[in-house]
C-alpha cells in the first residue's frame, strides 16, 4: 500500500536556537510503500523523510583561506 503525506521540512544551519530568518523550509508531498503488506515492519514518516533528504539534498564544500 502506498502512503502519501504532505509535509514541510525545516532546514536549520548553525546553532540550534537560530533565528527564524536563518531557517529554510520546503513543502513537498512524499509517498512511500508501506511494507506491512509484505510482512515487514512499516516504514515511518520520519524514515521516509530521512530517505528523501539523503537522496535529494546535496552539498558542495571547499576550503577557503582568509585574506590578511
N, C-alpha and C positions, 0 to 999 in steps of 0.2 A: 504494500500500500504506500502510495506517495503522499507525503505530508508537505503542505505549503504554508509558510508563515510570512507575514510582513514584519520586518524588524528594522530598527535603527541602531547602527553601530557607532559608538563614540570613540574616536581615536584621541588619545592624550599623549603629548610629548613633554617630557621633563618631569618635574616633581608631581607627586600625586595630588597636591592641593592647588593645582594651577587654575588660572582664571578661565572663565568660560570662553573668552576670545582665543585662547590657545587650544581649544578643543575643536576637533574636526569631526563631522558626522556624515554618515552615508545611510540613505534609506534604500532598502532592497527587499525583494521578495525572494525567499530562499526555499528551495524544495529539496527533499531528500527522501530516499526509500526507507520506510520503517521495516527493519529487519525482523520484527516479531513474526511476520508471515513465514519466514524461513526457519523459525525456531531459535534464533539468536536473540540476544538482548536488544532492545530498541535503542536506536541512535537518538541521543537527546538533542534538543535545540542548541544547547551550548556547544556540544561536539560538532554539530553541523556548521555552526558559525565559525568555530576554530578551524575546521577544514576549509571553509570558504576563504577565510583570511589567509591561510597558508598557501592556498592555490592561486589567489588573485591579488595579493598585496606584495609588491616587490620594493626593493630599495637599492640604492647605489651609494657607496661611500668612497671618499678619498681622503687621504691625509693632507692637511694643509699646514703650511708654515706661516708663522706670524711674521709680519713685516716689522722691522725695527725702526 
